[in-house]
C-alpha cells in the first residue's frame, strides 16, 4: 500500500475518531445525565475537511497536494497555538483530556503528512487535472 493511501486511511480514521469523541460521546453522556445535548459537544467540522482530503490523496487529485500542504500547516499551527494556551493553565478533566488526546493524533498525522508531501517526487504522483 502506497504512503498516500495510508494517509488517506489515517484521515478517515481521524474523522471517525473526531466524530466519536467530539459528538457521539458528549451526546450520550448528556442524555444519560439529563443535561442539555450541546453542553459537552465540541463544535468543529474539520472532520469534513479530513474526509475530503483523504479522498483527494487516495485518488491523487491534482488539488490534493496543495490542499494537503495547506491543511497540514493550518492544523499544525492551530493545534500548537491551542496547546500553548491550554498548557499555561491546564485543566485535566475528562473532556479536556479527550480533546488533548484527539489533538495529539491530529498533530502527529499532519506533521507526518507535511513531511511526506515535501519529499522529492511526491508532487509528481498527483494528476495534472482532476
C-alpha positions as CSV (number, residue, x, y, z in Angstrom):
1,X,0.0,0.0,0.0
2,X,1.3,3.4,-1.0
3,X,2.0,6.1,1.6
4,X,-0.7,8.4,0.3
5,X,-3.3,5.6,0.7
6,X,-2.1,5.1,4.3
7,X,-2.5,8.8,4.9
8,X,-6.0,8.7,3.4
9,X,-6.9,5.8,5.7
10,X,-5.4,7.8,8.6
11,X,-7.6,10.8,7.7
12,X,-10.7,8.7,7.5
13,X,-9.9,7.2,10.9
14,X,-9.2,10.6,12.4
15,X,-12.5,11.9,11.1
16,X,-14.3,8.9,12.7
17,X,-12.4,9.3,15.9
18,X,-13.3,13.0,16.0
19,X,-17.0,12.3,15.4
20,X,-17.0,9.8,18.3
21,X,-15.0,12.0,20.8
22,X,-16.5,15.4,20.0
23,X,-20.1,14.5,19.1
24,X,-21.2,10.9,20.0
25,X,-19.7,10.5,23.4
26,X,-20.8,14.0,24.6
27,X,-24.4,13.5,23.4
28,X,-24.6,10.1,25.0
29,X,-23.2,11.5,28.2
30,X,-25.6,14.4,28.2
31,X,-28.6,12.1,27.6
32,X,-27.5,9.8,30.3
33,X,-27.2,12.7,32.8
34,X,-30.2,14.6,31.6
35,X,-28.2,17.6,30.6
36,X,-28.5,19.8,27.5
37,X,-27.3,17.9,24.4
38,X,-24.9,20.6,23.3
39,X,-23.2,21.2,26.7
40,X,-20.2,18.9,26.0
41,X,-20.2,18.8,22.2
42,X,-17.0,20.4,20.7
43,X,-18.3,22.0,17.6
44,X,-15.9,21.8,14.7
45,X,-16.2,20.5,11.2
46,X,-12.5,19.8,10.4
47,X,-13.6,16.1,10.1
48,X,-15.3,17.1,6.8
49,X,-12.0,18.6,5.5
50,X,-10.2,15.4,6.7
51,X,-12.6,13.2,4.7
52,X,-12.3,15.4,1.6
53,X,-8.5,15.5,1.8
54,X,-8.4,11.7,2.3
55,X,-10.5,11.2,-0.8
56,X,-8.2,13.5,-2.8
57,X,-5.0,11.9,-1.6
58,X,-6.3,8.4,-2.3
59,X,-7.3,9.3,-5.8
60,X,-4.3,11.5,-6.4
61,X,-6.4,14.5,-7.4
62,X,-4.4,17.5,-8.7
63,X,-5.7,19.8,-5.9
64,X,-4.9,17.3,-3.1
65,X,-1.1,18.1,-2.9
66,X,-1.7,21.8,-2.4
67,X,-4.7,21.2,-0.1
68,X,-2.7,18.7,1.9
69,X,0.1,21.3,2.5
70,X,-2.4,24.0,3.4
71,X,-4.5,21.8,5.8
72,X,-1.3,20.4,7.4
73,X,0.1,23.8,8.0
74,X,-3.2,25.2,9.3
75,X,-3.8,22.2,11.6
76,X,-0.3,22.2,13.0
77,X,-0.5,26.0,13.6
78,X,-3.9,25.8,15.2
79,X,-3.1,22.8,17.4
80,X,0.2,24.3,18.5
81,X,-1.5,27.6,19.4
82,X,-4.3,25.8,21.3
83,X,-1.7,23.6,23.2
84,X,0.3,26.7,24.2
85,X,-2.8,28.4,25.6
86,X,-4.1,25.2,27.3
87,X,-0.7,24.4,28.9
88,X,-0.5,27.8,30.6
89,X,-3.2,26.7,33.0
90,X,-4.2,23.0,32.2
91,X,-7.4,21.6,33.4
92,X,-7.3,17.8,33.0
93,X,-11.0,17.0,33.4
94,X,-12.3,14.2,31.2
95,X,-13.4,16.5,28.3
96,X,-10.2,18.4,28.0
97,X,-8.1,15.3,28.3
98,X,-10.2,13.8,25.5
99,X,-9.7,17.0,23.4
100,X,-5.9,16.9,24.2
101,X,-5.6,13.3,23.0
102,X,-7.6,14.0,19.9
103,X,-5.3,16.9,19.1
104,X,-2.2,14.7,19.6
105,X,-3.4,12.4,16.8
106,X,-4.2,15.5,14.6
107,X,-0.7,17.0,15.3
108,X,1.1,13.7,14.6
109,X,-0.8,12.8,11.4
110,X,-0.4,16.3,9.9
111,X,3.2,16.6,10.8
112,X,3.9,13.3,9.1
113,X,1.8,14.2,6.1
114,X,3.6,17.6,5.7
115,X,7.0,15.8,5.8
116,X,5.8,13.3,3.2
117,X,4.3,15.8,0.9
118,X,7.5,17.9,0.9
119,X,9.7,14.9,-0.1
120,X,11.1,14.8,-3.6
121,X,8.9,13.2,-6.2
122,X,5.7,13.2,-4.2
123,X,4.1,16.1,-6.0
124,X,4.5,14.3,-9.3
125,X,2.2,11.5,-8.1
126,X,-0.8,13.8,-8.4
127,X,-2.8,14.2,-11.6
128,X,-2.4,17.2,-13.8
129,X,-6.1,18.0,-13.9
130,X,-8.9,16.4,-11.8
